[in-house]
């Protein structure tokens, strides 16, 4: 359902189909939304939200909301999309810029109540995650939560019409981190336009498959409700990398799938009894050389492959070997590229045939859990002198997929965010803790 900004007179100038930061005029005419951005907005339902969420934790010396607001004022020009909001009409929606917009107005301080402990933080993140972003304002928001440690957590929600996971990390680098590349205005604008082209090229189609309905079974299959429970896990990145490399030259991504499989095994055995395997969907970015365009899609595209994880293997090393063999085969056979080409070709031959294939591949029998991974800062980062202690990503569920796991790296740590519908997946915190235990066992065994 569209919600429109009230009291704004917007005259749509021309029909140019570009995103915020393109060649349209935000102040005088507004910029028409692309078909992809409109499709992404329309993915929201009573149960599904349309944003990504980053949880940035400072254990001590957290910057104040006022100081964060001043930093955003100084840097917002590096992220022009975040200065626009929705306007126009349901039939002619546009991005517009609010005269006198103050990015500090998007920061909300939660001062009522006691500071959060670990469980309280998870509860507040889950509560905020299911709240819709106000479509009369820019489609992002930062909530600052006080922690018992004396620090604070920033819960940053950004709508997928503005950002995917990679774009959100670029915004964090441009707007928040102290150590950031100095970009002049022209370079920042060019980077923004390339990023938006890449995002629009793949996101709407990928999400249409991700959030579509299905009727098959999996350990996490069920009708999704409106509540969420979240949990966090932190894995030592270098130790995990070295452990994987010492076992059949596996990759750190193989190790992540193996230890996540162990966490799933422990949870499933308690809740459901024995299940032989769980198929995990692994998103894959299909990079193209700069300047090349394939089939009219600029930038990068996303595809995926599905990996069966034999969770009956109680030994994490054997599970890693099996995962590595499966991923190596899929990489050598170019499964992600084949899937992308197949869906695009079938869709071109017959839209109905393309939709049929997509319904088959997105069913819970095709995969049970989506595990995504976005690279984060390679070195420690700080905000206004306060070191960031952890950085987690929370990704939304899909119909009949009641569990989602997202990973983002921060210096020497791989931070996992678990998101679940608690009516279908109880006590997801135990799954996160079990995943940390599996990682410790793998490192010790190697």
ABEGO torsion letter per residue (X at the ends): XBBBBBGBBBBBBEABBBBBGBABBAAAAEBBBBAAAAAAAAABBAABBABBBBBBBBABGBBBAAAAAAAAAAAAAABAAAABBBBEBAABBBBBBBBGBBAAAABBBBABEBBBBAAAAAAAAAAAAABBBBAABBBBBBBBBBBAAGBBBBBBBBBAAABBAAAAAAAAAAAABABBBBBBAAAAAAAAAAAAAAAAAAAAAAAAAAABBBABBBAABEBBBABBBBBBBBBBAAAAAAAAAABGGBBAAAAAAAAAAAAAAAAAAAAAEBBABBBBBBBBBBBBBBGBBBGGBBEBBBBBBBBBBBAABABAAAAAAAAAAAAAAAAAAGAAAAAAAAAAAAAAABAAAAAAAAAAAABAAABABBBBBBBBBABBBBBGGBBBABBBBBBBBBBGBABBBBBBBBEABBBBBBBBBAAABBGAAAAAAAAAAAAAAAAAAX
